[in-house]
């Protein structure tokens, strides 16, 4: 889990990015007073996705980037997996592309991989319950997340 100081730093970073996006879009709108709603949305969408990609990356790494763990075995074949470091990885989602560095383990026997190890939340667990930090219908385990494509983050 991130420290309060790191969380505040991440928050300030996101706020600064939002302010930059807001100013850029406001200035664009000043130069294009006749723009249609669709044209405005076409300017907003890629910038929003970039902003949300940054937020997704922050949230995905909130509990760390995975660590080197001894004795892990492949979920598919049961053979030992090998730690391969923390390679950069882009994860695409409708909300934006997140760029992550997470621990990666590879199985030399079946060529499977774990990125990072840990149980995934169920597909569809996307709504936060009010007053609770658990995902709806879930176990509350937030150590790993499942991407839209079904890959663990």
JORA-V497797 format. One line per field, one symbol per residue. phi: phi as a letter, one per 40 degrees, with the letter a starting at -180 (. if undefined). psi: psi as a letter, one per 40 degrees, with the letter a starting at -180 (. if undefined). A space follows every 50 residues. Layout:
# JORA-V497797
phi: ???
psi: ???
This chain:
# JORA-V497797
phi: .ccdcccccccccccccccccdcccccccccbccccdcccccccdccccc cccccdcccccdbhbgbcbcgcbcccbgccbbcbgbccacbcadcicbbb bbdbbbbccbgcabacchccccdgcbccccgaccccgbcgcbcabbcdcg ccb
psi: iiidddddddddddddddddddddddddddegeeiidddddddddddddd ddddddddddedfieiihhieiihddeeiiihheagiihhhiiddihhhi hihhiihedeeiihgaiiiiiihegehhiheieiiheaeehediihidee ii.
